[in-house]
Amino acid sequence: MPAELLSLSLACERDRFSLQLDEAVSLEGLTAVFGPSGSGKTSLLRLIAGLDQPDMGRIEAGDTLWLDTEARTSVRPEKRGAGYMFQDARLFSHLNVRGNLVFADRRSRALDTAISFDAVVEATGLPGLLDRSVAGLSGGERQRVALARAILSRPRVLLLDEPLTGLDRAAKREILPYLKHAPARFGLPVIFVSHDIEEVSALADRILVLDAGRVVAHGPAGDVLQTLDLGPLLPDGQSGGFVEAVIVGHDTGLGVTRLDLAGTSLSLPLDQRLETGGSVRLFIDASDVAIAIRKPEGISIRNVIPAKLVEIGATGMSHADLVLRPHSGATLRARVTTASIVELGLEPDMDVFALVKSMSLTGRLGAE
């Protein structure tokens, strides 16, 4: 049976900012709303939740009408069934962890008996924290409590507003698996707002890309990440591309995990948590890619990807970003010096080899 849709037709003008969209978002899995700061991501989430009102618009969750400005109909936020998790956890400071969770559990227990208190506590890794004061929790722990509380509100859809903002890398690594798997365990669709492309890559099933209040892409995460030019949407100076590869196996003797990218062999540092036959998504930073016009031999770089040079862009006086198209159909980028472009005689439509010095594993696809 096809998933229900969250149908959004919205127009909103605020302080010289305009948000306009007409989209249908799947109420299944995790949809990431991605874009630079000021693109309208949080504004969209608040409109969905009913915390703000558009100038004109209509919102339907499945066959339930939440908003119709023409008919002057607007369902109150608490009646929409949208669980909202803010950037800051907004926990009740006078209650311990258990008290925060019990508060949400008691208010919504009659809505869905399939979501039990104990199961949510276990799914978010909180059994050892229940009697702790929220004041003594780390940032990652606070967000796990906030996630559990949002799930225990038994919503129709979870709205997560940049919940990893302000956390250090270690805390992000701690909470990412909970954000990905805990809502899925209870069949809760998620709309997740972020300006961090690696977070989005690690979590998303689908991506809706906003820029200046307009939708510039919407579709399966792999398609969007591998084909859309994300450069203008990333922080200054950041450039790169995503590929999806199949896990072939592990070589404990050499300390590597072997991957296959459309017939090209790749390797990562050994990670035996990755299941053979599964897929992974990788981010390759443009600064970690060198270019050769002939397949090199006798070098320490292990990952060599045949590709077509699609475009040479101008990004600086001394260097440029190259757009590459591997056989897998993904888009890679390489940042090389202008001198290298001239000396190698690089031109669009040339066959080249991308020498990848480093790859970041951003997500296991289809893994539990």
For each residue, the residues with C-beta under 8 A, 3 or more apart:
1:
2:
3: 26 27 28 189
4: 26 27 28 61 62
5: 24 25 26 27 60 62
6: 24 25 26 27 48 59 60 61 62 157 191
7: 23 24 58 59 60 61
8: 21 22 23 24 25 44 47 48 57 58 59
9: 21 22 57 58 59
10: 19 20 21 22 44 47 54 56 57 58 59
11: 18 19 20 54 55 56 57
12: 18 19 20 43 47 52 54 55 57
13: 17 18 19 55
14: 17 19 43
15:
16:
17: 13 14 38 40 43 213
18: 11 12 13 212 213
19: 10 11 12 13 14 40 43 44 47 54 213
20: 10 11 12 213 214
21: 8 9 10 44 210 213 214 215
22: 8 9 10
23: 7 8 208 215 218
24: 5 6 7 8
25: 5 6 8 31 191 206 208
26: 3 4 5 6 29 31 189 206
27: 3 4 5 6 61 62 156 157 189
28: 3 4 189 205
29: 26 184 189 190 205 206
30: 180 183 184 189 190 191 192 203 204 205 206
31: 25 26 189 190 191 192 204 205 206 207 208
32: 192 193 194 199 200 203 204 206 207 208 221
33: 41 44 45 191 192 193 194 207 208 210
34: 41 194 195 197 200 204 207 208 209 210 233
35: 39 40 41 195 209 210 211 233
36: 39 195 211 233 234 235
37: 195
38: 17 212
39: 35 36 210 211 212 213 233
40: 17 19 35 43 44 210 212 213
41: 33 34 35 44 45 162 193 194 195 210
42: 45 46 161 162 193
43: 12 14 17 19 40 46 47 52 213
44: 8 10 19 21 33 40 41 47 48 193 210
45: 33 41 42 48 49 84 159 161 191 193
46: 42 43 49 51 52
47: 8 10 12 19 43 44 50 51 52 53 54 57 59
48: 6 8 44 45 59 82 157 159 191
49: 45 46 77 80 82 84 159
50: 47 53 66 67 74 75 76 77 80 82
51: 46 47 77 84
52: 12 43 46 47
53: 47 50 67 69 74
54: 10 11 12 19 47 57 67 69
55: 11 12 13 69
56: 10 11 69 70
57: 8 9 10 11 12 47 54 67 69
58: 7 8 9 10 65 67 68 69 70
59: 6 7 8 9 10 47 48 65 66 67
60: 5 6 7 63 64 65 66
61: 4 6 7 27 64 66 80 81 156 157
62: 4 5 6 27
63: 60
64: 60 61
65: 58 59 60 68 73 75
66: 50 59 60 61 74 75 80
67: 50 53 54 57 58 59 73 74 75
68: 58 65 71 72 73 74
69: 53 54 55 56 57 58 72 74
70: 56 58
71: 68
72: 68 69
73: 65 67 68
74: 50 53 66 67 68 69
75: 50 65 66 67 79 80
76: 50 79 80
77: 49 50 51 80 82
78:
79: 75 76
80: 49 50 61 66 75 76 77 156
81: 61 155 156 157
82: 48 49 50 77 155 156 157 158 159
83: 150 151 153 154 155 157 158 159 188
84: 45 49 51 150 159 161
85: 143 146 147 150 158 159 160 161 163
86: 89 90 146 161 163
87: 161 162 163 165 166
88:
89: 86 134 142 143 145 146
90: 86 146
91: 95 100 134 142 145 146 149
92: 95 99 100 103 134
93: 134 135
94:
95: 91 92 98 99 100 103 134
96: 99 100 130 131 132 133 134
97: 100 101 126 129 130 131 132 133 134 137 145
98: 95 101 102 130 131
99: 92 95 96 102 103
100: 91 92 95 96 97 103 104 134 145 149
101: 97 98 104 105 117 120 121 126 130 145 148 149 152
102: 98 99 105 106 117
103: 92 95 99 100 106 107 149
104: 100 101 107 108 149 150 152 153
105: 101 102 108 109 117 152
106: 102 103 109
107: 103 104 153
108: 104 105 111 112 152 153 154
109: 105 106 113 154
110: 113
111: 108 154
112: 108 115 154
113: 109 110 116
114: 186
115: 112 119 120 151 152 154 186
116: 113 119 120
117: 101 102 105 120 121 152
118: 121 122
119: 115 116 122 123 185 186
120: 101 115 116 117 123 124 148 151 152 182 186
121: 101 117 118 124 126 127 130 148
122: 118 119 125 126 127
123: 119 120 148 151 178 181 182 185 186
124: 120 121 144 145 147 148 151 178 182
125: 122 144 178
126: 97 101 121 122 129 130 144 145 148
127: 121 122 130
128:
129: 97 126 132 137 141 145
130: 96 97 98 101 121 126 127
131: 96 97 98
132: 96 97 129 136 137
133: 96 97 136 137
134: 89 91 92 93 95 96 97 100 137 142 145
135: 93
136: 132 133
137: 97 129 132 133 134 141 142 145
138: 141 142 171
139: 142 143 166 167 168 171
140: 143 144 167 170 171 172 174 175
141: 129 137 138 144 145
142: 89 91 134 137 138 139 145 146
143: 85 89 139 140 146 147 163 164 167 175
144: 124 125 126 140 141 147 148 175 178
145: 89 91 97 100 101 124 126 129 134 137 141 142 148 149
146: 85 86 89 90 91 142 143 149 150 163
147: 85 124 143 144 150 151 160 163 175 178 179 182
148: 101 120 121 123 124 126 144 145 151 152 182
149: 91 100 101 103 104 145 146 152 153
150: 83 84 85 104 146 147 153 155 158 160
151: 83 115 120 123 124 147 148 154 155 158 182 183 186 188
152: 101 104 105 108 115 117 120 148 149
153: 83 104 107 108 149 150
154: 83 108 109 111 112 115 151
155: 81 82 83 150 151 158 188
156: 27 61 80 81 82 189
157: 6 27 48 61 81 82 83 188 189 190 191
158: 82 83 85 150 151 155 183 188 189 190 191
159: 45 48 49 82 83 84 85 190 191 193
160: 85 147 150 163 179 190 191 192 193
161: 42 45 84 85 86 87 193
162: 41 42 87 165 193 194 195
163: 85 86 87 143 146 147 160 175 179 192
164: 143 167 171 172 175 176 179 194 196 199
165: 87 162
166: 87 139
167: 139 140 143 164 171 172 175
168: 139 171 172
169: 172 173
170: 140 173 174
171: 138 139 140 164 167 168 174 175
172: 140 164 167 168 169 175 176 199
173: 169 170 176
174: 140 170 171
175: 140 143 144 147 163 164 167 171 172 178 179
176: 164 172 173 179 180 199 202 203
177: 180 181
178: 123 124 125 144 147 175 181 182
179: 147 160 163 164 175 176 182 183 190 192 203
180: 30 176 177 184 202 203 363
181: 123 177 178 184 185 368
182: 120 123 124 147 148 151 178 179 185 186
183: 30 151 158 179 186 188 189 190
184: 29 30 180 181 187 188
185: 119 123 181 182
186: 114 115 119 120 123 151 182 183
187: 184
188: 83 151 155 157 158 183 184
189: 3 26 27 28 29 30 31 156 157 158 183
190: 29 30 31 157 158 159 160 179 183
191: 6 25 30 31 33 45 48 157 158 159 160
192: 30 31 32 33 160 163 179 200 203 204
193: 32 33 41 42 44 45 159 160 161 162
194: 32 33 34 41 162 164 199 200
195: 34 35 36 37 41 162
196: 164 199 200
197: 34 200 201 225 230 233 234 283
198: 201 202 283 360 362
199: 32 164 172 176 194 196 202 203
200: 32 34 192 194 196 197 203 204 207 221 225
201: 197 198 204 221 225 242 281 283 362 363
202: 176 180 198 199 281 362 363
203: 30 32 176 179 180 192 199 200 363
204: 30 31 32 34 192 200 201 207 221
205: 28 29 30 31 220 221
206: 25 26 29 30 31 32 218 219 220 221 224
207: 31 32 33 34 200 204 217 218 219 220 221 224 225
208: 23 25 31 32 33 34 215 217 218
209: 34 35 215 216 217 218 224 228 233
210: 21 33 34 35 39 40 41 44 213 214 215 216
211: 35 36 39 214 216 232 233
212: 18 38 39 40
213: 17 18 19 20 21 39 40 43 210
214: 20 21 210 211
215: 21 23 208 209 210 218
216: 209 210 211 228
217: 207 208 209 224 228
218: 23 206 207 208 209 215 224
219: 206 207 223 224
220: 205 206 207 223 224
221: 32 200 201 204 205 206 207 224 225 281
222: 225 226 242 244 281 365
223: 219 220 226 227
224: 206 207 209 217 218 219 220 221 227 228
225: 197 200 201 207 221 222 228 230 242 281
226: 222 223 241 242 243 244 329 330 331
227: 223 224 329 330 331
228: 209 216 217 224 225
229: 232 323 331
230: 197 225 233 234
231: 234 239 321 333
232: 211 229
233: 34 35 36 39 197 209 211 230
234: 36 197 230 231 238 239
235: 36 238
236:
237:
238: 234 235 285
239: 231 234 285 286 287 315 321 333 335
240: 283 284 285 286 332 333
241: 226 283 284 286 324 330 331 332 333
242: 201 222 225 226 281 282 283 284 330 362
243: 226 261 281 282 284 326 328 330 332
244: 222 226 279 280 281 282 328 330 365
245: 259 260 261 266 279 280 282
246: 259 260 261 277 278 279
247: 257 258 259 274 275 276 277 278 279 280
248: 258 259 260 265 276
249: 257 258 276
250: 256 257 258 270 271 272 274 276
251: 254 255 256 257 258 270
252: 255 270 272
253:
254: 251
255: 251 252 269 270
256: 250 251 267 268 269 270 302
257: 247 249 250 251 267 268 269 270 271 272 274
258: 247 248 249 250 251 265 266 267
259: 245 246 247 248 265 266 267 268 280
260: 245 246 248 263 264 265 266
261: 243 245 246 264 265 266 305 326 328
262: 326 327 328 329
263: 260 327
264: 260 261 304 305 306 326 327 328
265: 248 258 259 260 261
266: 245 258 259 260 261 302 303 305 356 359
267: 256 257 258 259 302 303
268: 256 257 259 271 282 359 361
269: 255 256 257
270: 250 251 252 255 256 257
271: 250 257 268 274 361
272: 250 252 257
273:
274: 247 250 257 271 278 280 364
275: 247 278 364 367
276: 247 248 249 250
277: 246 247
278: 246 247 274 275 364 365 366 367
279: 244 245 246 247 364 365 366
280: 244 245 247 259 274 361 363 364 365
281: 201 202 221 222 225 242 243 244 361 362 363 364 365
282: 242 243 244 245 268 359 360 361 362
283: 197 198 201 240 241 242 359 360 362
284: 240 241 242 243 288 289 332 333 356 358 359 360
285: 238 239 240 288 289 358 360
286: 239 240 241 289 321 333 334 335
287: 239 335
288: 284 285 356 357 358 359
289: 284 285 286 324 332 333 334 335 354 355 356 357
290: 301 334 336 354 355 357
291: 309 322 334 336 340 344 346 352 353 354 355
292: 295 296 304 352 353 355
293: 344 345 346 350 352 353
294: 353
295: 292 304 306 353
296: 292 299 301 304 353 355
297:
298:
299: 296 355
300:
301: 290 296 304 355 356 357
302: 256 266 267
303: 266 267 355 356 357 359
304: 264 292 295 296 301 353 354 355 356
305: 261 264 266 326 332 353 354 356
306: 264 295 326 327 351 352 353 354
307: 324 325 326 327 332 351 352 353 354
308: 324 325 349 350 351 352
309: 291 312 322 323 324 346 347 348 349 350 351 352
310: 323 324 325 331 348 349
311: 322 323 348
312: 309 320 322 323 341 346 347 348
313: 320 321 322 323
314: 320
315: 239 319 320 321 335
316: 319 320
317: 338
318: 337 338 339
319: 315 316 335 336 337 338
320: 312 313 314 315 316 335 336 338 341
321: 231 239 286 313 315 333 334 335
322: 291 309 311 312 313 333 334 335 336 341 346
323: 229 309 310 311 312 313 331 332 333
324: 241 289 307 308 309 310 331 332 333 334 352 354
325: 307 308 310 329 330 331 332
326: 243 261 262 264 305 306 307 329 330 332 354
327: 262 263 264 306 307
328: 243 244 261 262 264
329: 226 227 262 325 326
330: 226 227 241 242 243 244 325 326
331: 226 227 229 241 310 323 324 325
332: 240 241 243 284 289 305 307 323 324 325 326 354
333: 231 239 240 241 284 286 289 321 322 323 324
334: 286 289 290 291 321 322 324 354
335: 239 286 287 289 315 319 320 321 322
336: 290 291 319 320 322 340 341 346
337: 318 319 340 341
338: 317 318 319 320 341 342
339: 318 342 343
340: 291 336 337 343 344 346
341: 312 320 322 336 337 338 344 346
342: 338 339 345
343: 339 340
344: 291 293 340 341
345: 293 342
346: 291 293 309 312 322 336 340 341 350 352
347: 309 312 350
348: 309 310 311 312
349: 308 309 310
350: 293 308 309 346 347
351: 306 307 308 309
352: 291 292 293 306 307 308 309 324 346
353: 291 292 293 294 295 296 304 305 306 307
354: 289 290 291 304 305 306 307 324 326 332 334
355: 289 290 291 292 296 299 301 303 304
356: 266 284 288 289 301 303 304 305 359
357: 288 289 290 301 303
358: 284 285 288
359: 266 268 282 283 284 288 303 356
360: 198 282 283 284 285
361: 268 271 280 281 282 364
362: 198 201 202 242 281 282 283
363: 180 201 202 203 280 281
364: 274 275 278 279 280 281 361 367
365: 222 244 278 279 280 281
366: 278 279
367: 275 278 364
368: 181
